[in-house]
Amino acid sequence: MHESIAHELRKYREEADRYRLLAEQSTDMISRHTATAEWIFIDVNPAVERVLGYSVEEIIGTKGYDLFHPEDADNLLKRAETVHYRRGMYTNTYRYRHKDGHYIWLETTSKTIRDEKGKSVEIICVSRDVTEREMAQRSIRRLARVVEASSDLIMFCNHQSMQLTYMNESAYRTLGSEKENLVVFYLDQIFETDIFNTLVQDALNHAAQHGTWYGSVPIKMAENHNRIAEIREVIAHRNRTENMQVEYYSIIGRDITLKRRAEEQAKRQQLEMAHMSRLLSVGEMATGLAHEINQPLAAILNYCRGSLRRLEEGTNESNLPQITHSMKLITKQAKRAAEIVKRMRSFVKRTDFQRVEFSINESCVDVIGFLNQEAIDHNITFSFELDPKAPKLLADKIQIEQVLLNLVRNAIEAYSDCDKTYRPVIITTHQLHGYIYISVQDEGNGISAEGLNTLFEPFITSKSTGLGMGLAISQTIVETHGGQLWAESDGTNGTKFHFKVPVRKN
């Protein structure tokens, strides 16, 4: 009987030794605590040194409650979201102070041991350091908040079904829906059919091959939803645990409504400034234009008076040919006056930006005809060196002619403080490397290096009249057409203005 009892005791001791060995070898911290509010350490395995930095001797007798982060100390009492209960055991995730003074994240599963009367005797805990996991999860949550709050449209798209599995608030709002209403979107629904089958598919294929695609593809907006948006980036995400096939895409878009409105407003302002510049130019040329129109009108008046005298003398066969000739001359002069008025009206009318195909050589000649009287008044001689191939531009004809007019008038005015008798203005056109180059050259006194630096700045002018906007507006017009405007001068031997504009692409 005694031998049987001794055998059982040895068996229990061996089992207890094995359990203690397991506890001592465990990488998790296994501890015993009093069931009081102080949660005093009664016993702990050696893992405490790796987890909390304390030796076993240092931690035993310590009030465990004092090591909790102040915000996490009462998690169990408050039944916080980090506490989970299952089958008599609590799992709590909280911050706990390391011996070095910093806090680490612990995940502890605890069980209260009770006596036969149900009174709490002690608490046994198994704790592990989950700092890396918690920090990673917090980073993910922070990233999720950033994604959700982003003004960009952010969507996740399944590779196989093309279903949008996630859309942030901006995406729902821009597409005319609400996140609270669970609407299932598929990628092909948010694009026009032809755009999805071409541009979007190309973007997805490019991202699948290279990882990322950047570009601009317009998104289809809901009816009566006055927004403009486009996708800018597609990122392909692969399944790294299996076959490295594309699993889903991140699609990033942007609501460009405000940007587009600002661009349209800027375009309208540019058109208005260009129109005002043309009006000012015509105002400055008013005397010359009046003289241009007065010449054909005076000729018409003279021809009419002569014809009237012949009619008063009596109609006979001898003066009929003269009267007929006079009528032809009157018609010619009337057409000339009408053409001057038509050209002037076309130049000063307010128009939207309109690209048309036209001959740049013909425009150069037309502009010179517009300045004929001004050239006579200043003793200017025009010379043309035009490209014999007669290149054509696809551009806003009125605006390009406005640039030409400004440059030619600048060339004429360059002789205002010059004593030279021969005053040439040379207009040159040629085509090179996909651009049409137009040059206007004078042989006046030139522009200083300092003057060249401020030449295209608005409201800076050397003239006694004018606002100093002509060259600034001309530069804006040329750049809007994808070109460039610049000037060359040595400060003594004249100035040469150049501008280039892309030719029409077939």
C-alpha positions in Angstrom: 0.0 0.0 0.0 2.8 2.4 1.0 4.8 1.4 -2.1 1.7 2.2 -4.4 1.4 5.6 -2.8 5.1 6.3 -3.1 4.9 5.3 -6.8 2.1 7.7 -7.4 3.9 10.5 -5.7 7.0 9.9 -7.8 4.8 9.9 -10.9 3.3 13.3 -10.0 6.7 14.8 -9.2 8.1 13.6 -12.5 5.1 15.1 -14.3 5.5 18.3 -12.4 9.2 18.4 -13.3 8.4 17.9 -16.9 5.8 20.8 -16.8 8.3 23.0 -15.1 10.9 22.1 -17.7 8.5 23.0 -20.4 7.7 26.3 -18.7 11.4 27.1 -18.2 12.2 26.3 -21.8 9.1 28.2 -23.2 9.8 31.4 -25.2 6.5 32.7 -23.9 6.5 34.3 -20.5 4.6 32.1 -18.0 3.8 33.8 -14.7 1.7 33.4 -11.6 0.1 36.4 -9.8 -1.9 37.2 -6.8 -5.6 37.5 -7.3 -5.5 41.0 -5.7 -5.6 44.4 -7.4 -1.8 44.7 -7.2 -1.4 41.6 -9.4 1.9 40.8 -7.6 4.3 38.4 -9.4 4.5 35.1 -7.4 6.5 33.0 -9.9 7.7 33.4 -13.5 9.7 31.4 -15.9 13.1 32.6 -17.3 11.5 34.0 -20.5 10.7 37.1 -18.4 14.3 38.3 -18.9 14.0 38.2 -22.7 10.5 39.7 -22.7 10.7 42.4 -20.0 14.4 42.6 -19.2 14.0 41.6 -15.5 15.6 38.5 -14.0 13.3 36.0 -12.2 14.6 37.2 -8.8 14.0 40.9 -9.7 10.4 40.5 -10.9 9.0 38.2 -8.1 7.3 40.3 -5.5 6.8 43.2 -8.0 3.4 44.8 -8.3 2.5 43.8 -11.9 -0.3 46.4 -12.0 2.2 49.2 -11.8 3.9 48.2 -15.0 0.8 48.6 -17.2 0.5 51.6 -19.5 -1.9 54.1 -17.8 -4.3 53.8 -20.7 -4.3 50.0 -20.6 -4.3 49.2 -16.9 -8.0 48.7 -16.6 -8.7 46.9 -19.9 -10.2 43.9 -18.1 -12.4 45.9 -15.9 -13.7 48.0 -18.8 -14.0 45.0 -21.1 -12.1 46.9 -23.7 -12.1 45.9 -27.4 -8.7 44.4 -26.9 -10.0 41.9 -24.3 -11.6 38.6 -25.5 -13.2 35.9 -23.2 -13.4 32.3 -24.1 -14.0 29.2 -21.9 -13.0 30.8 -18.7 -9.9 32.5 -20.1 -9.2 36.1 -20.9 -6.9 37.3 -23.8 -5.8 40.9 -23.4 -3.5 42.9 -25.7 -1.9 45.9 -23.9 1.2 47.9 -23.4 3.6 46.9 -20.6 6.7 48.7 -19.3 10.1 47.1 -20.0 12.9 47.3 -17.5 14.6 49.9 -19.7 11.6 52.2 -19.4 10.0 51.8 -22.8 6.7 50.1 -23.4 6.2 46.9 -25.4 3.0 45.2 -26.5 2.0 42.0 -24.7 -0.7 39.5 -25.6 -1.6 37.7 -22.4 -4.0 34.8 -21.9 -4.9 34.5 -18.2 -7.0 32.1 -16.1 -8.1 32.6 -12.5 -7.5 29.6 -10.2 -10.2 29.2 -7.6 -10.4 27.0 -4.4 -13.2 24.6 -3.6 -15.4 27.5 -2.4 -14.9 29.4 -5.6 -12.6 32.0 -4.0 -9.8 33.4 -6.3 -6.5 32.0 -5.3 -4.1 33.1 -8.0 -3.9 34.0 -11.7 -1.8 32.1 -14.2 -0.8 34.0 -17.3 0.9 33.1 -20.6 2.3 36.3 -22.3 4.1 36.9 -25.5 5.7 40.0 -27.1 3.6 41.1 -30.0 5.1 44.5 -30.4 6.1 44.0 -34.1 2.7 42.6 -34.9 0.9 45.5 -33.2 3.1 48.1 -34.8 2.6 46.6 -38.2 -1.2 46.5 -37.7 -1.2 50.1 -36.4 0.8 51.1 -39.5 -1.8 49.4 -41.7 -4.6 51.1 -39.8 -2.9 54.5 -40.2 -2.3 53.8 -43.9 -6.0 52.8 -44.2 -7.1 56.1 -42.6 -4.8 58.0 -45.0 -6.2 56.1 -48.0 -9.8 56.6 -46.8 -9.2 60.4 -46.2 -7.3 60.9 -49.5 -8.7 63.3 -52.0 -7.5 60.9 -54.8 -9.7 58.1 -56.0 -8.3 54.8 -54.7 -9.8 51.5 -55.8 -8.8 47.8 -55.6 -9.8 45.7 -58.5 -9.9 41.9 -58.7 -7.7 40.6 -61.5 -10.1 37.8 -62.6 -13.6 39.3 -62.1 -12.7 43.0 -62.6 -14.9 43.7 -59.5 -13.9 46.8 -57.5 -13.4 45.2 -54.0 -12.6 48.4 -52.3 -13.3 52.1 -53.0 -12.4 55.0 -50.7 -14.8 57.8 -49.9 -13.5 60.0 -52.7 -14.1 57.3 -55.3 -17.7 56.8 -54.2 -18.4 60.5 -54.1 -16.8 61.2 -57.5 -18.7 58.4 -59.1 -21.9 59.8 -57.8 -22.6 57.1 -55.1 -22.4 56.8 -51.3 -20.3 54.4 -49.3 -23.2 53.6 -47.0 -25.1 52.2 -50.0 -23.3 49.0 -50.9 -23.2 49.3 -54.6 -21.1 46.7 -56.5 -18.9 48.3 -59.2 -17.0 46.6 -61.9 -14.2 48.2 -63.7 -15.8 48.3 -67.1 -18.8 50.2 -65.6 -16.7 53.3 -64.9 -15.3 53.8 -68.5 -16.8 54.2 -71.9 -16.8 50.9 -73.7 -14.2 51.9 -76.4 -11.9 53.4 -73.8 -12.1 50.3 -71.5 -11.4 48.0 -74.5 -8.4 50.1 -75.5 -6.8 52.5 -73.1 -7.8 50.7 -69.9 -6.8 47.2 -71.1 -3.5 48.6 -72.3 -2.9 50.1 -68.8 -3.7 46.8 -67.1 -1.5 44.8 -69.4 1.4 47.3 -68.9 1.0 47.2 -65.1 0.9 43.3 -65.2 4.2 43.2 -67.2 6.1 46.1 -65.6 4.4 46.5 -62.2 3.1 50.0 -62.6 1.4 52.1 -65.3 1.2 55.9 -65.3 -1.0 58.0 -67.7 -4.3 59.6 -68.0 -7.6 57.9 -68.9 -11.0 59.7 -68.5 -13.6 58.1 -66.2 -17.2 58.0 -67.2 -19.3 60.1 -64.9 -22.9 59.5 -63.9 -25.6 61.5 -65.7 -26.2 65.0 -64.2 -23.0 64.5 -62.1 -21.0 67.6 -63.1 -17.5 66.2 -62.3 -14.4 65.3 -64.4 -12.1 62.6 -63.2 -9.4 60.3 -64.7 -7.2 57.4 -63.6 -3.5 58.3 -63.2 -1.8 55.1 -62.0 -2.4 51.3 -62.0 -0.3 49.0 -59.7 -0.3 45.3 -60.2 -0.1 43.1 -57.0 1.1 39.5 -57.4 0.4 36.4 -55.3 3.9 35.8 -53.9 3.0 32.6 -52.1 1.8 30.7 -55.1 2.6 31.3 -58.8 3.4 35.1 -58.8 0.3 35.7 -60.9 -1.4 39.1 -60.7 -4.0 38.9 -57.9 -5.4 42.4 -57.9 -4.8 46.0 -59.1 -4.6 49.2 -57.1 -6.1 51.9 -59.3 -5.5 55.6 -58.4 -7.5 58.4 -59.9 -8.0 62.1 -59.4 -11.0 64.4 -59.6 -9.7 67.2 -61.9 -12.9 69.2 -62.0 -11.4 72.3 -60.3 -8.2 72.0 -62.4 -10.2 71.8 -65.7 -12.3 74.7 -64.7 -9.3 76.7 -63.8 -7.7 75.8 -67.2 -10.9 76.8 -69.0 -11.0 80.1 -67.0 -7.3 80.8 -67.8 -8.0 80.0 -71.5 -11.0 82.4 -71.5 -8.9 85.1 -69.9 -6.1 84.5 -72.4 -8.6 84.9 -75.3 -10.0 88.0 -73.7 -6.5 89.5 -73.3 -5.6 88.6 -76.9 -8.8 90.3 -78.1 -8.1 93.4 -76.1 -4.5 93.5 -77.5 -6.0 93.3 -81.0 -8.3 96.2 -80.3 -5.5 98.3 -78.9 -3.4 97.5 -82.0 -6.2 98.6 -84.3 -6.7 101.7 -82.2 -3.0 102.6 -82.5 -3.2 102.0 -86.3 -6.5 104.0 -86.6 -4.9 106.8 -88.6 -3.3 104.5 -91.1 -6.4 102.4 -91.4 -8.6 105.4 -92.0 -6.2 106.5 -94.8 -6.3 103.0 -96.2 -10.1 103.1 -96.5 -10.1 106.7 -97.6 -8.1 106.0 -100.7 -10.5 103.7 -102.4 -13.5 105.8 -101.2 -11.8 108.9 -102.8 -11.2 107.0 -106.0 -14.8 105.8 -106.1 -16.0 109.4 -105.5 -13.8 110.7 -108.4 -15.0 108.0 -110.8 -18.6 108.6 -109.9 -18.2 112.4 -110.5 -16.5 111.8 -113.9 -19.2 109.3 -114.9 -22.0 111.7 -113.8 -20.5 114.6 -115.9 -20.5 112.4 -119.0 -24.1 111.3 -118.4 -25.0 115.0 -118.0 -23.4 115.7 -121.4 -25.6 113.2 -122.9 -25.3 109.5 -123.6 -23.7 108.6 -126.9 -21.6 105.8 -128.3 -18.3 107.6 -127.7 -18.6 108.0 -123.9 -20.3 104.6 -123.1 -17.0 102.7 -123.1 -15.6 105.4 -120.7 -18.5 105.1 -118.4 -18.3 101.3 -118.5 -14.6 101.5 -117.6 -15.4 103.9 -114.8 -18.0 101.4 -113.4 -15.4 98.6 -113.4 -12.9 100.9 -111.6 -15.5 101.8 -109.1 -16.3 98.1 -108.5 -12.6 97.4 -108.0 -12.1 100.2 -105.5 -15.3 99.2 -103.6 -14.0 95.6 -103.3 -10.7 97.0 -102.1 -12.4 99.1 -99.4 -14.7 96.2 -98.5 -11.6 93.9 -98.2 -9.9 96.3 -95.8 -13.0 96.5 -93.6 -13.5 92.8 -93.7 -9.9 92.2 -92.7 -10.2 94.6 -89.9 -13.4 93.2 -88.6 -12.0 89.7 -88.7 -8.9 90.8 -86.8 -10.8 92.5 -84.0 -13.8 90.2 -83.5 -14.0 88.1 -80.3 -13.6 84.4 -81.1 -13.1 81.1 -79.3 -9.8 79.2 -79.9 -10.2 77.6 -83.3 -7.6 75.5 -85.1 -7.8 75.7 -88.9 -5.4 74.8 -91.6 -3.9 77.8 -93.4 -0.8 78.9 -95.3 1.7 80.8 -93.1 3.1 82.5 -96.2 -0.3 83.9 -97.1 -0.8 85.1 -93.6 2.6 87.0 -93.7 1.5 88.8 -96.9 -2.0 89.6 -95.5 -0.5 91.1 -92.3 1.9 93.3 -94.3 -1.1 94.5 -96.4 -2.8 95.4 -93.1 0.2 97.6 -92.2 0.7 99.2 -95.6 -0.1 102.8 -94.7 2.0 102.6 -91.4 4.9 101.3 -93.5 4.6 104.2 -96.0 4.4 106.7 -93.1 7.7 105.3 -91.7 9.5 104.8 -95.0 9.6 101.0 -94.4 10.5 98.5 -97.1 9.2 95.0 -96.7 11.2 92.0 -97.9 10.0 88.4 -98.0 12.1 85.2 -97.8 9.2 82.7 -97.7 9.5 78.9 -97.8 8.8 77.9 -101.4 7.1 74.8 -100.2 4.3 77.0 -98.8 4.0 75.1 -95.5 0.6 75.0 -93.7 -0.1 75.3 -90.0 -3.0 73.8 -88.1 -3.5 76.6 -85.5 -5.7 79.5 -84.6 -5.2 81.7 -87.7 -6.3 85.0 -86.0 -4.0 84.5 -83.0 -1.0 83.6 -85.2 -1.6 86.7 -87.4 -1.9 88.7 -84.2 1.7 87.5 -83.2 2.9 88.4 -86.7 1.3 91.9 -86.5 2.9 92.6 -83.1 6.3 91.6 -84.3 6.1 93.5 -87.6 4.8 96.6 -85.8 7.7 96.3 -83.3 10.1 96.1 -86.3 8.6 99.3 -87.8 8.8 101.1 -84.5 12.4 100.1 -84.1 13.3 102.7 -86.6 11.5 105.5 -84.7 14.8 106.7 -83.1 17.0 105.7 -86.0 18.5 108.0 -88.7 18.8 105.3 -91.4 17.2 106.1 -94.7 16.9 102.5 -95.9 14.6 100.8 -93.4 14.0 97.1 -94.3 11.7 94.7 -92.4 12.5 91.1 -93.5 9.9 88.4 -93.0 11.2 84.8 -93.3 9.5 81.4 -93.1 11.0 77.9 -93.3 10.2 74.4 -92.1 12.6 72.3 -90.0 12.3 69.2 -87.8 8.5 69.3 -87.5 8.3 73.0 -86.8 7.6 76.1 -88.9 9.9 78.9 -88.1 8.9 82.5 -88.7 11.3 85.4 -88.3 10.8 89.2 -88.4 14.0 91.2 -88.7 14.8 94.9 -88.6 18.1 96.9 -88.9 17.4 99.5 -86.3 19.5 100.2 -83.2 18.9 96.9 -81.6 18.0 95.9 -78.0 20.4 95.9 -75.1 21.2 92.7 -73.1 19.2 94.2 -70.2 16.3 94.9 -72.5 16.3 91.4 -73.8 16.0 90.0 -70.2 12.8 91.9 -69.6 11.5 91.9 -73.2 8.6 89.5 -72.6 7.6 90.8 -69.1 4.1 92.4 -69.1 3.7 96.1 -68.5 7.3 96.8 -69.4 7.6 99.0 -72.6 9.9 101.5 -74.1 7.1 103.2 -76.0 5.5 106.4 -74.9 2.1 104.8 -75.6 0.8 101.2 -75.1 0.6 98.9 -72.1 3.6 96.7 -72.8 1.4 93.6 -73.2 1.9 92.9 -76.9 5.0 90.7 -76.6 3.8 89.0 -73.4 0.5 88.1 -75.0 2.3 87.0 -78.2 4.6 84.7 -76.1 1.5 83.2 -74.4 -0.2 82.6 -77.7 2.9 80.8 -79.2 3.4 78.7 -76.1 -0.3 77.7 -76.1 0.3 76.4 -79.6 3.2 74.3 -78.3 5.8 76.6 -79.7 8.4 79.1 -78.6 9.1 82.9 -79.1 12.5 84.5 -78.6 14.6 87.5 -79.8 18.2 88.0 -80.8 20.0 91.3 -80.8 23.6 92.6 -80.3 22.3 96.0 -79.2 23.6 97.9 -82.2 22.7 96.2 -85.5 19.0 95.5 -85.3 16.8 92.8 -83.8 15.5 89.5 -85.1 12.4 88.0 -83.5 11.8 84.2 -84.1 8.9 82.0 -83.2 8.3 78.4 -84.1 5.1 76.4 -84.1 4.6 72.7 -84.6 3.3 71.9 -88.1 0.2 69.9 -88.8 0.7 66.2 -88.2 -0.8 63.9 -90.8 
